[in-house]
Amino acid sequence: MRPSLFKDKDVIFSTLFVFAFIGLLKLSLVHIPHLDPINAAFEDFEFSDIVYHYQRDRNSGDINSPIVIVGIGNTREEIAHQINVINSFNPRVIALDAYFLAPKEDLQDSVLLASFSGVKSLVVGCFLEKREDNKELNYVKSFSPVERFTTNGFINFVGEENKTIRLFSPHLEAEGQSVNSFASEIVRQYDSVKFNQLMKRKAKVEYINYRKSPDQYLPVLKPEDITENNSSLAFLKDKIVIIGAIDKDNLDDLHFTPMNDQMSGRSKPDMPGVFIHANIVDMILHKDYVNKIPDWLMLLFSVLFTYVTVVYYTYYYVEKHIWYHLVAKITQFVFVVLLLFIELFFLSKLNIRFSDKIMLVPMVLSVDLLYFYDAFVKWLHKRFGYHTYFMKAH
């Protein structure tokens, strides 16, 4: 291979041609999303999901976890009873993955509020929703007496409906005030140092570093386990008790996560919301954050790497064309395998992730786009006398 090829204008222009084509393609697919063949084939799938998928088999339940999940009662009176029993064992924080929009019968509400009043640290869910102008968020919370005894945390997740939940927002602005997420508020009540560390990251969204599937949270208590005479509940002392829907048949609060049994083409959600909140709390308490390499840095790596591979491809395309496709496809395969190995290693061992598409797409497209560039520069040569390396006979 000629060293001068690294300085050849055709290599520079063909590399720019690859990224210009990707830019135009991306712009067009913003307006015609259903024509995106890549998204259509791998809808709602990321290669990093493989790491979390196999966490289900690798991690074992930890009975010493500070988090205990409890199934929520069916009525406000049942919930009040649960709160009273759990509170008698002196947990550090009780959190309800639910909210109470409107008052009901006086007896039900008075019993519920009485149970709330006896809890030192109680977090109740709220919900943030977009306004019609799509510019601000409405703050939907429980009826006013509830607020006297509780703090709020929004329970909605980041992501589209029926899509995999990979992100959460530590806090958001709604109606002129900062509202913590449900998990963030739990941590604030439980460990203010860990909460402040989360806030110092100043991230609008964080990746959820899933540690456990629902089966790996031990024990998970059912509503019928919460009784006054159940002395085995003494282990709740100083714990975080999160009360929420635990039924995997309840599709109202069931979500897709990267720990799903099926990695692509998923048909059934796998995790109730209460377990997602628990995973987020776990992540914050263990400071087990996922850090992302900035896209601009990955783009720089991608441009440099694509430039080197285009030099390689151009040499074979012009000098040894008969071998071009074989060599290019083998190179692509090796690169893709190597990149995915690096991606999975970074995430599983270093808690670092990056956008693989920024590297993969130019690498994949550059092989076939050389044909377009070849035709274009030969037309320029014929029409304007443009001198090009591609005019050399194959």
C-alpha positions in Angstrom: 0.0 0.0 0.0 1.4 3.4 -1.0 2.1 5.7 2.0 1.0 8.6 -0.2 -2.5 7.3 -0.1 -2.9 8.7 3.4 -2.5 12.2 1.9 -4.5 11.6 -1.3 -7.4 14.0 -1.9 -9.7 11.2 -3.0 -9.3 9.5 0.4 -10.2 12.8 2.2 -13.1 13.5 -0.1 -14.5 9.9 0.0 -14.3 10.0 3.8 -16.2 13.3 3.9 -18.7 11.8 1.3 -19.5 8.9 3.8 -20.3 11.3 6.6 -22.2 13.7 4.3 -24.3 10.8 3.1 -25.0 9.7 6.7 -26.0 13.2 7.6 -28.5 13.5 4.7 -29.9 10.0 5.5 -30.4 10.9 9.1 -32.1 14.1 8.2 -34.4 12.4 5.8 -35.3 9.6 8.3 -36.3 12.3 10.9 -39.2 13.1 8.7 -39.8 9.5 7.4 -39.0 7.4 10.5 -40.8 4.2 9.2 -38.3 4.0 6.3 -35.3 3.5 8.7 -34.2 -0.1 7.9 -31.8 -0.3 10.8 -34.4 0.8 13.4 -37.0 -1.5 11.8 -34.7 -4.5 12.2 -33.4 -3.8 15.7 -36.3 -1.8 17.1 -35.8 -1.0 20.8 -32.6 -3.1 21.1 -29.1 -2.0 22.1 -26.1 -4.3 22.2 -25.4 -3.1 25.7 -28.6 -4.9 26.7 -26.7 -8.1 26.5 -24.8 -7.2 29.7 -28.0 -6.7 31.7 -29.7 -9.7 30.1 -27.1 -12.0 31.6 -27.1 -10.2 35.0 -30.3 -12.3 35.6 -28.3 -15.5 35.8 -25.1 -14.1 37.3 -26.3 -12.1 40.3 -27.8 -13.8 43.3 -30.3 -12.3 45.7 -28.9 -10.4 48.7 -30.8 -10.8 51.9 -28.7 -8.1 53.5 -29.8 -5.5 50.9 -31.1 -2.3 52.5 -34.1 -2.4 50.2 -37.2 -4.5 50.9 -40.1 -4.7 48.4 -43.7 -5.1 49.6 -46.7 -5.8 47.5 -49.3 -3.0 47.9 -52.8 -3.5 49.3 -55.9 -3.1 47.2 -57.7 -0.4 49.3 -56.6 2.7 51.2 -57.5 0.9 54.4 -55.3 -2.0 53.5 -52.5 0.3 52.7 -52.9 2.2 56.0 -52.7 -1.2 57.8 -49.5 -2.0 56.0 -48.0 1.3 56.8 -48.8 0.9 60.5 -47.4 -2.6 60.8 -44.2 -1.8 58.8 -43.7 1.4 60.7 -43.8 -0.5 64.0 -40.6 -2.3 63.1 -38.8 1.1 62.6 -37.6 1.1 59.0 -35.5 4.1 58.0 -37.7 5.1 55.0 -41.1 3.9 53.8 -41.9 4.7 50.1 -45.3 4.2 48.4 -45.1 3.7 44.6 -48.6 5.1 44.3 -50.4 8.4 44.6 -53.9 9.4 45.8 -55.4 11.9 43.4 -58.8 12.6 45.0 -60.4 12.1 48.5 -62.6 9.1 49.0 -64.8 8.1 51.9 -64.0 10.0 55.1 -63.3 6.8 57.0 -60.8 5.5 54.4 -59.0 8.8 54.1 -58.8 9.4 57.9 -57.3 5.9 58.5 -54.8 6.5 55.7 -53.8 9.9 56.9 -53.5 8.7 60.5 -51.1 6.0 59.3 -49.0 8.6 57.4 -48.8 10.9 60.4 -46.9 8.3 62.4 -44.1 7.8 59.9 -40.9 9.8 60.3 -39.7 9.4 56.6 -42.5 8.7 54.1 -42.2 9.2 50.3 -45.3 9.1 48.2 -45.4 9.1 44.4 -46.5 11.9 42.2 -46.7 12.2 38.4 -45.3 14.7 35.9 -47.0 15.1 32.6 -46.5 17.4 29.6 -48.8 20.3 29.1 -50.5 20.9 25.8 -47.9 23.5 24.7 -45.2 20.7 25.3 -43.0 23.3 27.0 -43.6 22.7 30.7 -44.6 19.9 33.0 -47.7 19.7 35.2 -47.2 18.5 38.7 -49.8 15.8 39.5 -49.8 14.9 43.1 -52.0 13.5 45.9 -54.8 15.4 47.4 -53.6 18.2 49.7 -53.8 16.6 53.3 -51.4 13.9 52.2 -48.7 16.4 51.7 -48.7 17.4 55.3 -47.1 14.0 56.2 -45.1 13.0 53.1 -42.6 14.1 50.6 -43.1 13.5 46.8 -41.1 11.9 44.1 -42.3 11.5 40.5 -42.7 7.8 39.5 -42.8 8.2 35.7 -39.7 7.0 33.8 -37.8 8.4 30.8 -38.8 6.8 27.5 -41.7 6.1 25.2 -44.6 4.0 26.1 -44.0 0.3 25.5 -40.3 0.9 25.0 -37.4 -0.4 27.1 -36.6 1.7 30.2 -32.9 2.5 30.2 -32.8 6.0 31.7 -34.2 8.0 34.6 -34.1 11.7 35.5 -32.8 12.5 39.0 -35.0 15.6 39.2 -37.1 17.8 36.9 -38.7 21.2 36.9 -42.5 21.4 37.1 -44.6 24.4 37.8 -41.7 26.5 38.9 -40.2 24.0 41.4 -37.6 21.2 41.3 -39.2 17.8 41.9 -37.0 14.7 42.7 -37.6 11.4 41.1 -39.1 8.7 43.4 -35.8 6.9 43.7 -33.8 10.2 44.3 -36.2 11.2 47.1 -35.9 7.8 48.8 -32.1 8.2 48.8 -32.4 11.8 50.0 -34.3 10.5 53.0 -32.1 7.5 53.6 -28.6 8.8 52.9 -28.1 12.6 52.2 -24.4 12.1 51.3 -25.3 9.7 48.5 -28.1 12.0 47.3 -25.7 15.0 47.2 -23.2 12.9 45.2 -26.0 12.2 42.7 -26.9 15.8 42.4 -23.2 16.8 41.9 -23.1 14.8 38.7 -25.5 17.4 37.3 -26.9 14.9 34.8 -30.3 15.6 33.2 -30.7 11.8 32.7 -28.7 8.8 34.0 -28.5 5.3 32.6 -30.0 2.8 35.0 -27.4 0.2 35.9 -29.7 -2.7 36.5 -28.3 -5.0 39.2 -31.2 -7.4 39.9 -34.2 -8.9 38.3 -37.4 -9.1 40.4 -36.5 -12.7 41.4 -33.2 -11.5 42.8 -34.8 -9.1 45.4 -35.1 -11.2 48.5 -37.4 -11.3 50.3 -40.4 -9.8 48.5 -43.2 -9.6 50.9 -46.8 -10.1 49.8 -49.7 -8.0 51.4 -50.7 -11.0 53.5 -47.2 -11.2 55.1 -47.7 -7.8 56.7 -49.4 -8.7 60.0 -49.0 -7.5 63.6 -48.1 -10.9 64.9 -45.4 -11.6 62.3 -42.3 -11.3 64.4 -40.1 -12.3 61.4 -40.6 -8.7 60.1 -38.1 -7.4 62.7 -35.5 -7.4 59.9 -37.2 -4.3 58.5 -35.5 -2.1 61.1 -33.4 0.6 59.4 -34.4 -0.7 55.9 -35.9 1.1 52.9 -39.3 -0.4 52.4 -40.8 0.2 49.0 -44.5 -0.6 48.6 -45.8 -1.1 45.1 -47.5 -3.4 42.6 -45.5 -6.6 42.3 -47.8 -8.7 40.2 -46.2 -9.4 36.8 -49.7 -9.9 35.3 -50.6 -6.3 36.1 -49.8 -4.7 32.7 -50.6 -1.2 34.1 -47.3 -1.0 35.8 -45.2 -3.5 33.9 -42.3 -2.3 31.8 -39.7 -3.6 29.3 -36.1 -3.5 30.7 -32.8 -4.8 29.3 -33.1 -7.8 31.7 -36.0 -9.1 29.6 -35.7 -12.9 28.7 -36.0 -11.9 25.1 -33.3 -9.5 23.9 -35.1 -8.3 20.7 -38.6 -8.4 19.3 -39.9 -8.4 22.9 -43.6 -9.2 23.3 -44.1 -9.1 27.1 -42.9 -6.6 29.6 -40.7 -8.1 32.4 -40.4 -5.8 35.4 -43.0 -4.0 37.6 -42.2 -0.3 38.2 -41.4 -0.9 41.9 -38.4 -3.1 41.0 -37.1 -0.5 38.5 -37.2 2.1 41.3 -35.4 -0.3 43.6 -32.7 -0.8 40.9 -32.2 2.9 40.7 -32.0 3.3 44.5 -29.5 0.4 44.6 -27.4 2.1 41.9 -27.3 5.4 43.7 -26.4 3.9 47.1 -23.6 1.8 45.6 -22.4 4.8 43.5 -22.5 2.3 40.6 -23.2 4.9 37.9 -22.8 4.3 34.2 -20.6 7.0 32.5 -21.0 7.7 28.8 -18.2 8.7 26.5 -19.4 11.9 24.8 -20.8 11.5 21.3 -18.5 14.3 20.0 -15.5 12.3 21.1 -16.9 9.1 19.6 -17.5 11.0 16.4 -13.9 12.2 16.3 -12.7 8.5 16.8 -15.1 7.5 14.1 -13.8 10.1 11.5 -10.2 9.1 12.2 -10.9 5.3 12.0 -13.1 5.7 8.9 -10.3 7.7 7.3 -7.8 4.9 7.9 -10.2 2.2 6.7 -11.0 4.2 3.5 -7.3 4.3 2.7 -7.3 0.5 3.0 -10.5 0.1 1.0 -9.4 2.5 -1.7 -6.1 0.6 -2.2 -8.0 -2.7 -2.7 -10.7 -1.0 -4.8 -8.3 0.4 -7.3 -5.3 -1.8 -7.2 -6.8 -5.2 -6.4 -10.4 -4.8 -7.2 -11.1 -8.6 -7.6 -10.4 -9.0 -3.9 -12.1 -5.8 -2.8 -15.4 -7.2 -1.5 -13.9 -10.2 0.2 -11.3 -8.2 2.0 -13.8 -5.4 2.9 -16.4 -7.8 4.3 -13.9 -9.7 6.4 -12.6 -6.4 7.7 -16.1 -5.3 8.5 -16.9 -8.5 10.3 -13.7 -8.4 12.4 -14.3 -4.7 13.3 -17.9 -5.3 14.3 -17.0 -8.2 16.6 -14.1 -6.3 18.1 -16.1 -3.2 18.7 -19.0 -5.1 20.4 -16.5 -6.9 22.5 -15.0 -3.6 23.6 -18.4 -2.2 24.2 -19.6 -5.1 26.4 -16.2 -5.1 28.3 -16.4 -1.4 29.0 -20.0 -1.6 30.3 -19.6 -4.8 32.3 -16.2 -4.1 33.9 -15.8 -0.3 33.8 -19.4 1.0 33.8 -18.6 3.0 30.7 -20.8 3.0 27.6 -20.7 4.7 24.2 -22.8 5.0 21.1 -21.7 2.1 18.9 -23.7 3.4 16.0 -21.4 6.4 15.6 -18.6 3.9 14.8 -20.5 1.1 13.1 -22.6 3.0 10.6 -19.7 4.8 8.7 -17.7 1.6 8.8 -20.5 -0.4 7.2 -21.6 2.2 4.6 -18.1 3.2 3.5 -17.6 -0.1 1.6 -20.5 0.4 -0.8 -20.3 4.2 -0.9 -16.9 3.9 -2.6 -18.8 2.8 -5.7 -20.9 6.0 -5.7 -17.8 8.1 -5.1 -16.0 6.2 -7.9 -18.8 7.0 -10.4 -19.0 10.6 -9.3 -15.2 11.4 -9.7 -15.1 9.6 -13.0 -18.0 11.8 -14.2 -16.0 14.9 -12.9 -12.9 13.6 -14.8 -14.9 13.2 -18.1 -16.8 16.5 -17.7 -14.1 18.8 -16.2 -10.8 16.9 -16.5 -10.7 16.2 -12.7 -7.6 14.2 -11.8 -8.4 11.2 -9.6 -6.7 8.1 -8.4 -9.8 6.1 -9.3 -9.0 6.5 -13.0 -6.3 4.0 -12.6 -7.3 0.7 -14.4 -8.5 -2.0 -12.2 
